[in-house]
């Protein structure tokens, strides 16, 4: 429950000023379902291979890995922001995904199977998933673009320094200030 609450707080801080509670509730529910299904899948694998399900252990390992991913995930946004390069942002996203998936698969393999080299097996599995993801996303992009690709990140997450205002009211205030100056 603490993980779901922390994820909810992160999603709330990372959203725009117009907060949609219905989409927020659906996202939290879907995330909870994914975590439980992942832990259940690995508990089933453990039941098949070691004759011990360890559902609570799998759930704890999955929640631990998801919790660490919530802390590590914004790093790619910071790299993207500070470098102003989408290439650096993409590389950092894939490295963060590789690190997270390796940790998650290592914990799951450790509890569910009798594999001797869980770290190496987890790294190979995570690398395969990240490479397939990269190949899929690169195949979906257009072949060549003459326009340069810049980062779209305006400010890093967790940097809410002022109160939230909508873009239209901000632009109205700016235009009224410009009118008074002229």
trRosetta pair geometry for C-beta under 8 A, 3 or more apart (Angstrom, degrees):
i j d omega theta_ij theta_ji phi_ij phi_ji
1 4 5.7 -54 -150 37 36 111
1 5 6.3 37 151 -19 67 105
2 5 5.6 -54 -149 38 33 112
2 6 6.3 32 153 -18 66 105
3 6 5.7 -55 -147 38 32 109
3 7 6.2 31 155 -17 66 107
3 35 7.9 137 105 -119 140 166
3 63 4.8 -145 -25 -163 161 102
3 66 6.2 72 -176 93 138 112
3 67 5.0 -98 -118 -75 107 102
3 70 7.8 167 -159 -5 84 146
4 7 5.7 -52 -144 39 30 111
4 8 6.3 36 152 -22 62 106
4 28 6.1 83 -167 -165 98 104
4 31 7.3 153 -120 97 83 116
4 32 5.9 19 -104 -81 127 105
5 8 5.5 -53 -149 35 31 115
5 9 6.5 31 152 -19 64 102
6 9 5.7 -51 -148 35 34 111
6 10 6.4 35 152 -19 65 104
6 67 6.8 52 75 -130 147 91
6 70 6.3 112 125 120 112 162
7 10 5.5 -52 -147 37 34 113
7 11 6.3 34 154 -18 66 104
7 28 6.8 146 101 -116 112 84
7 31 6.2 -147 141 128 158 162
7 66 7.7 -23 -71 148 131 111
7 70 5.9 -116 -94 -102 78 143
8 11 5.8 -53 -145 37 31 109
8 12 6.3 33 154 -21 64 106
8 24 7.2 76 -143 176 87 106
8 28 5.5 16 -85 -96 98 131
9 12 5.6 -54 -148 36 31 113
9 13 6.3 26 155 -15 66 107
10 13 5.9 -58 -146 39 30 106
10 14 6.0 18 159 -13 65 116
10 70 5.7 -144 -34 -166 167 113
11 14 5.9 -64 -140 44 28 106
11 15 6.4 35 159 -36 64 107
11 24 6.2 148 123 -135 131 91
11 27 6.3 156 -138 104 158 142
11 28 7.4 -132 24 -65 156 90
12 15 6.2 -54 -150 17 27 113
12 19 7.0 18 -138 -129 77 134
12 24 7.2 45 -79 -133 77 137
13 157 7.0 91 123 -176 103 98
13 158 6.4 30 151 -91 137 60
13 160 6.7 -126 -158 -12 88 132
14 157 5.4 -13 -107 -132 91 125
15 19 5.7 94 107 -107 143 80
15 24 7.8 -57 -52 -84 157 109
16 19 7.7 -170 77 -68 60 56
17 164 4.2 157 -112 170 100 118
17 165 6.7 -76 -98 89 159 10
17 166 5.4 -139 81 -82 147 62
18 166 7.1 51 -47 -105 96 105
19 24 6.9 12 177 -41 93 137
20 23 4.1 39 106 22 120 112
20 24 6.3 162 92 -18 62 88
21 24 5.3 -56 -144 39 34 117
21 25 6.2 35 158 -20 68 104
22 25 5.9 -53 -148 35 28 109
22 26 6.4 26 153 -15 62 108
23 26 5.6 -55 -146 40 33 112
23 27 6.2 36 154 -22 66 106
24 27 5.8 -54 -147 34 28 111
24 28 6.5 24 156 -14 63 107
25 28 5.9 -55 -146 39 31 108
25 29 6.2 30 155 -18 65 109
26 29 5.7 -55 -143 40 30 111
26 30 6.1 30 158 -19 66 107
27 30 5.8 -54 -144 38 28 109
27 31 6.3 29 156 -19 63 108
28 31 5.7 -54 -146 37 30 112
28 32 6.4 32 154 -20 64 105
29 32 5.7 -54 -148 36 30 111
29 33 6.3 31 153 -18 64 107
30 33 5.6 -54 -147 38 32 112
30 34 6.3 34 153 -21 65 105
31 34 5.7 -51 -147 34 32 112
31 35 6.5 32 155 -19 64 105
31 66 8.0 132 -179 -167 105 143
32 35 5.8 -54 -149 35 31 111
32 36 6.4 25 156 -14 65 108
33 36 5.9 -58 -145 40 30 107
33 37 6.1 27 158 -16 66 110
34 37 5.9 -58 -142 41 27 109
34 38 6.1 30 158 -21 64 108
35 38 5.9 -55 -147 36 27 111
35 39 6.4 21 157 -13 63 109
35 59 7.4 75 151 -145 96 75
35 62 5.4 147 -160 132 81 124
35 63 6.4 60 -167 -79 134 72
35 66 6.1 -48 -103 -30 115 161
36 39 5.9 -57 -146 41 30 108
36 40 6.1 31 154 -20 64 110
36 59 7.2 9 -114 -116 57 107
37 40 5.5 -54 -142 39 30 113
37 41 6.3 37 156 -25 64 102
38 41 5.8 -51 -149 31 29 113
38 42 6.7 17 156 -8 62 106
38 58 8.0 -159 120 158 71 106
38 62 5.3 144 100 -132 117 144
39 42 6.0 -59 -148 43 32 104
39 43 6.1 36 152 -22 66 107
39 55 6.4 85 147 -164 104 69
39 58 4.2 140 -156 121 80 100
39 59 4.1 57 -156 -82 161 62
39 61 7.7 145 -112 57 97 84
39 62 4.6 -114 -69 5 96 147
40 43 5.5 -52 -142 36 32 113
40 44 6.4 36 155 -21 64 102
40 55 6.8 16 -101 -132 56 106
40 58 7.7 162 -50 104 21 139
41 44 5.8 -55 -154 34 29 112
41 45 6.6 30 148 -18 63 103
42 45 5.2 -45 -145 35 41 115
42 46 6.3 44 152 -20 65 102
42 58 4.5 173 88 -143 113 133
42 62 7.6 170 26 -57 139 117
42 108 4.4 -100 -127 -154 149 108
42 111 7.0 64 149 81 120 111
42 112 4.9 -114 -179 -61 85 145
43 46 5.5 -51 -148 38 33 114
43 47 6.4 38 150 -22 64 103
43 53 4.3 34 -179 -179 95 87
43 54 6.1 -154 -120 72 82 57
43 55 4.0 22 -111 -91 153 72
43 58 4.8 -133 -59 21 84 153
43 112 7.4 -123 -90 -102 22 107
44 47 5.5 -50 -146 34 33 113
44 48 6.4 30 154 -17 64 105
44 53 7.3 10 -73 -131 31 93
45 48 5.8 -57 -150 38 31 110
45 49 6.1 5 162 1 68 114
45 108 7.9 52 62 166 139 102
45 112 4.5 36 98 178 104 137
45 113 6.9 -40 144 -57 109 91
46 49 6.3 -66 -132 50 27 93
46 50 5.3 -33 -169 40 70 110
46 52 5.8 -60 155 87 106 64
46 53 5.5 117 88 -142 110 26
46 54 5.3 -67 136 35 165 102
46 58 7.0 -145 -7 -58 140 128
46 111 6.1 -40 -91 129 139 79
46 112 3.6 -104 -68 -129 86 70
46 113 7.2 -110 -99 -47 64 48
47 50 7.6 -53 -89 60 12 69
47 51 6.6 34 -162 -131 47 26
47 52 6.9 -134 -96 74 50 16
47 53 4.4 10 -66 -85 102 77
49 112 6.4 76 48 154 126 75
49 113 5.0 -16 116 -113 159 69
49 114 6.7 -153 153 0 112 87
50 112 6.8 -169 7 -179 121 36
50 113 6.8 -165 -37 -115 108 23
50 114 6.4 141 -86 -44 99 92
53 58 7.9 -80 155 -2 69 128
54 57 3.9 -33 175 41 104 121
54 58 5.7 112 113 -25 86 90
54 111 5.1 -141 109 175 150 112
54 112 7.2 -140 57 -81 122 61
55 58 5.7 -57 -145 39 31 110
55 59 6.1 32 155 -20 67 107
56 59 5.6 -53 -144 37 30 112
56 60 6.2 31 155 -18 64 106
57 60 5.7 -54 -145 38 30 110
57 61 6.2 29 155 -18 65 107
57 111 5.0 -180 123 -139 124 142
58 61 5.7 -53 -144 38 30 110
58 62 6.1 30 156 -18 64 108
58 108 6.5 55 -136 -121 91 77
58 111 5.8 -170 -76 102 74 148
58 112 7.0 54 -91 -61 117 104
59 62 5.8 -55 -144 38 28 110
59 63 6.2 26 157 -16 64 108
60 63 5.8 -56 -144 40 29 109
60 64 6.2 33 155 -22 64 107
61 64 5.6 -53 -147 35 29 114
61 65 6.4 26 156 -15 64 106
61 104 7.6 123 145 -145 93 56
61 107 3.8 177 -167 150 124 128
61 108 6.3 168 114 -67 139 58
61 110 8.0 180 -121 59 153 107
61 111 6.2 -147 -18 -12 154 143
62 65 5.8 -55 -147 39 30 108
62 66 6.2 27 155 -15 66 109
62 104 6.9 52 -120 -146 60 99
62 107 7.7 -170 -59 99 45 130
62 108 7.4 53 -71 -75 85 103
63 66 5.6 -54 -140 42 31 109
63 67 6.0 36 156 -23 65 107
64 67 5.7 -55 -147 36 27 113
64 68 6.5 24 155 -14 62 105
64 107 7.1 176 70 -120 121 170
65 68 5.8 -54 -147 38 31 108
65 69 6.4 34 151 -22 63 105
65 100 6.6 113 179 -170 93 77
65 103 5.3 168 -122 111 102 103
65 104 3.9 109 -177 -90 161 83
65 107 6.2 -151 -50 29 121 142
66 69 5.5 -52 -148 34 33 115
66 70 6.7 40 151 -25 63 99
66 104 7.9 66 -49 -99 62 120
67 70 5.7 -48 -154 26 34 113
67 71 7.0 26 150 -11 62 102
68 71 5.7 -57 -154 39 39 108
68 72 6.0 25 153 -11 73 113
68 100 7.0 177 101 -120 99 86
68 103 6.7 -52 80 108 148 160
69 72 5.7 -61 -134 47 34 103
69 73 5.6 52 162 -45 69 102
69 96 7.9 110 -142 161 77 100
69 100 4.5 63 -97 -134 103 136
70 73 6.0 -32 -133 13 23 119
71 74 7.7 -64 -179 23 29 98
72 75 5.7 -38 -175 5 57 121
72 96 5.4 169 141 -152 108 107
72 99 6.8 -124 173 92 159 128
72 100 6.3 -173 73 -70 141 106
73 76 6.8 -50 -175 21 47 103
73 77 7.8 37 139 -7 68 104
73 96 6.4 125 -107 157 42 144
74 77 5.1 -52 -160 37 60 117
74 78 6.3 61 144 -23 79 99
74 156 7.2 85 177 -178 108 96
74 157 4.9 -108 -131 55 122 127
74 158 6.8 32 -158 -6 164 114
75 78 5.5 -53 -151 35 37 112
75 79 6.5 37 152 -17 68 102
75 92 6.6 -132 120 170 87 121
75 96 6.0 161 66 -90 111 132
76 79 5.6 -49 -147 37 36 112
76 80 6.2 40 151 -20 65 106
76 89 6.0 89 170 -159 88 66
76 92 4.1 164 -121 114 78 104
76 93 4.3 85 -153 -75 157 65
76 95 7.9 160 -89 55 104 87
76 96 5.2 -100 -45 -2 113 143
77 80 5.5 -53 -147 38 32 115
77 81 6.2 34 153 -21 65 107
77 89 7.5 38 -107 -136 31 107
77 153 6.0 156 -164 -122 81 145
77 156 5.8 127 125 -139 102 74
77 157 5.6 51 98 -4 156 103
78 81 5.5 -53 -143 36 32 112
78 82 6.1 19 163 -10 67 109
78 156 5.0 35 -97 -125 73 132
79 82 6.2 -59 -138 43 26 101
79 83 5.9 4 169 0 64 118
79 88 5.4 -135 152 144 103 104
79 89 6.0 164 96 -95 92 54
79 92 4.1 125 60 -42 155 168
80 83 6.6 -70 -136 48 18 95
80 84 7.9 76 167 -87 52 18
80 85 7.4 -127 -139 68 54 50
80 86 7.0 29 -139 -112 102 43
80 88 6.5 171 -94 92 48 89
80 89 3.0 45 -93 -94 104 117
80 92 7.0 -135 -43 49 78 132
80 151 5.1 152 172 -134 89 131
80 153 4.9 106 116 -3 112 145
81 84 7.5 9 -180 -66 25 56
81 151 6.9 -176 -92 146 33 152
81 153 4.6 -97 -82 115 79 135
81 155 6.9 50 -135 -161 137 22
81 156 4.7 -107 8 -68 169 85
83 88 4.1 -7 86 59 161 160
83 89 7.3 -161 60 -43 117 76
83 151 7.4 120 83 -40 73 144
84 150 6.4 -22 173 -160 88 89
84 151 5.0 -134 -151 21 43 121
85 88 4.2 77 80 8 110 104
85 89 6.7 -178 96 -7 59 85
85 150 7.8 -69 -106 -138 35 48
85 151 6.3 -2 24 -42 11 107
86 89 5.3 -55 -148 42 40 116
86 90 6.0 43 153 -23 71 104
86 149 4.8 -67 29 137 138 110
86 150 6.9 124 -26 151 102 10
86 151 5.5 172 -64 -82 68 63
86 152 7.9 38 -87 -4 108 78
87 90 5.8 -52 -145 35 29 110
87 91 6.3 27 156 -16 64 106
87 149 7.8 106 -37 87 81 120
88 91 5.8 -53 -144 39 31 110
88 92 6.1 27 158 -16 65 109
89 92 5.9 -58 -143 40 27 107
89 93 6.3 31 155 -22 63 106
89 151 6.1 124 -27 -112 141 109
89 153 7.4 166 -99 -15 145 130
90 93 5.7 -52 -148 33 30 113
90 94 6.5 25 156 -14 63 106
91 94 5.9 -59 -151 39 31 107
91 95 6.3 29 153 -17 66 108
92 95 5.6 -53 -143 39 34 111
92 96 6.2 36 157 -19 66 105
93 96 5.9 -55 -147 37 28 110
93 97 6.3 29 153 -19 63 108
94 97 5.5 -51 -145 38 33 113
94 98 6.3 38 153 -23 64 104
94 130 5.5 109 -163 -172 89 117
94 133 7.7 176 -117 88 94 116
94 134 6.0 31 -112 -75 138 117
95 98 5.5 -50 -147 34 33 114
95 99 6.4 33 154 -17 64 104
96 99 5.8 -53 -148 37 32 111
96 100 6.2 28 155 -16 65 110
97 100 5.8 -57 -143 41 29 110
97 101 5.9 23 162 -14 67 111
97 126 7.8 175 135 -176 72 100
97 129 8.0 -127 150 107 112 104
97 130 5.3 145 105 -106 115 109
97 133 7.3 -79 139 66 160 157
98 101 6.2 -58 -139 41 24 105
98 102 6.1 28 160 -22 61 110
98 126 5.4 113 -151 141 58 115
98 127 6.4 39 -134 -88 109 61
98 130 4.9 -22 -77 -46 85 162
99 102 5.9 -58 -148 34 25 112
99 103 6.6 22 156 -15 61 107
100 103 6.0 -59 -153 37 29 108
100 104 6.2 25 155 -16 66 110
101 104 5.6 -54 -141 40 34 111
101 105 5.9 27 162 -13 69 109
101 122 7.7 178 133 174 69 88
101 125 7.4 -136 150 108 110 86
101 126 3.5 150 106 -129 109 105
101 129 5.8 -144 -168 66 162 137
101 130 6.8 -166 31 -47 148 101
102 105 6.2 -58 -141 42 25 103
102 106 6.1 29 158 -23 62 110
102 119 7.6 38 179 -158 104 67
102 122 5.0 102 -157 132 60 104
102 123 5.1 25 -124 -92 116 61
102 126 4.3 -91 -64 10 66 163
103 106 5.8 -56 -145 34 27 113
103 107 6.5 22 159 -14 63 106
103 122 7.7 117 -44 157 9 143
104 107 6.1 -60 -153 37 27 106
104 108 6.3 20 155 -13 64 111
104 122 7.8 168 73 -158 50 120
104 126 7.9 125 51 -90 91 117
105 108 5.6 -57 -142 43 34 110
105 109 5.8 31 160 -18 69 109
105 121 7.5 -134 142 113 117 79
105 122 3.7 160 98 -138 104 91
105 125 5.1 -177 -157 80 164 132
105 126 5.7 -149 13 -52 137 97
106 109 6.0 -57 -141 41 25 106
106 110 6.1 30 157 -25 62 110
106 118 5.2 103 -147 138 71 104
106 119 5.5 22 -116 -99 124 55
106 122 3.9 -69 -63 -24 70 170
107 110 5.7 -54 -145 33 27 115
107 111 6.6 14 161 -8 62 109
108 111 6.3 -66 -150 42 28 101
108 112 5.7 -4 166 3 68 123
109 112 6.2 -71 -126 50 25 94
109 113 5.3 -37 -162 36 69 113
109 115 5.4 -36 174 42 114 132
109 118 4.4 168 102 -143 120 102
109 121 5.9 160 -147 91 168 125
109 122 5.8 -139 12 -66 137 98
110 113 7.9 -27 -63 50 7 73
110 118 5.0 53 -70 -151 77 171
113 118 7.8 154 70 -101 104 101
115 118 5.3 117 93 -82 108 71
115 121 5.4 -33 164 1 151 160
117 120 4.2 -8 149 34 117 116
117 121 5.9 128 99 -20 78 91
118 121 5.7 -59 -142 43 32 109
118 122 5.8 32 159 -20 68 110
119 122 5.8 -56 -144 39 26 110
119 123 6.2 27 156 -20 63 107
120 123 5.7 -53 -144 36 31 111
120 124 6.4 30 156 -17 64 105
121 124 5.9 -54 -147 37 30 109
121 125 6.3 28 154 -16 64 109
122 125 5.7 -57 -146 40 31 111
122 126 6.0 27 157 -16 67 109
123 126 5.8 -55 -140 41 28 108
123 127 6.0 30 158 -20 64 109
124 127 5.8 -54 -142 38 27 111
124 128 6.3 31 155 -22 62 106
125 128 5.7 -55 -150 34 29 112
125 129 6.5 26 154 -16 64 106
126 129 5.7 -54 -148 37 33 110
126 130 6.2 28 156 -15 67 108
127 130 5.8 -55 -142 41 30 108
127 131 6.1 30 158 -18 65 109
128 131 5.9 -56 -143 39 26 109
128 132 6.3 26 158 -16 63 108
129 132 5.9 -57 -148 38 28 109
129 133 6.3 29 153 -19 63 108
130 133 5.5 -54 -147 37 32 114
130 134 6.3 33 153 -20 65 105
131 134 5.6 -52 -145 37 32 112
131 135 6.2 30 156 -17 65 106
132 135 5.8 -54 -143 39 30 110
132 136 6.2 32 156 -20 64 107
133 136 5.8 -56 -147 36 28 112
133 137 6.4 19 158 -11 64 108
134 137 6.1 -60 -145 41 28 103
134 138 6.0 21 159 -14 66 111
135 138 5.9 -57 -139 42 28 106
135 139 6.2 30 159 -22 63 108
136 139 5.9 -57 -148 34 26 110
136 140 6.7 24 154 -19 61 108
137 140 5.7 -55 -150 33 35 113
137 141 7.0 40 152 -29 64 101
138 141 5.8 -46 -153 21 39 115
142 145 5.9 89 84 -57 122 96
145 149 7.2 82 81 -54 137 101
153 156 7.2 35 167 -84 125 49
155 159 5.1 -118 152 77 115 137
156 159 5.2 90 72 -18 77 129
160 164 7.5 -26 -150 -64 120 88
165 169 5.3 -110 176 81 105 118
165 170 5.3 124 109 -59 120 95
166 169 4.9 84 63 13 88 102
166 170 6.9 -154 94 -8 43 90
167 170 5.5 -57 -148 37 33 114
167 171 6.2 30 156 -17 68 106
168 171 5.9 -55 -147 38 30 108
168 172 6.3 32 153 -20 64 106
169 172 5.5 -49 -144 36 34 115
169 173 6.4 37 154 -20 64 103
170 173 5.8 -54 -151 36 30 110
170 174 6.4 30 151 -18 63 106
171 174 5.5 -52 -146 37 34 114
171 175 6.3 32 156 -18 67 104
172 175 5.9 -54 -145 37 30 107
172 176 6.4 28 155 -17 64 106
173 176 5.8 -55 -147 38 30 109
173 177 6.5 32 153 -19 64 105
174 177 5.7 -55 -150 35 32 111
174 178 6.4 30 153 -18 65 106
175 178 5.6 -52 -146 37 35 112
175 179 6.3 39 152 -22 65 103
176 179 5.5 -49 -146 34 34 114
176 180 6.6 33 155 -17 64 102
177 180 5.9 -54 -149 36 33 108
177 181 6.5 33 152 -20 65 106
178 181 5.6 -53 -148 35 34 113
178 182 6.4 30 155 -17 66 105
179 182 6.0 -55 -146 37 31 106
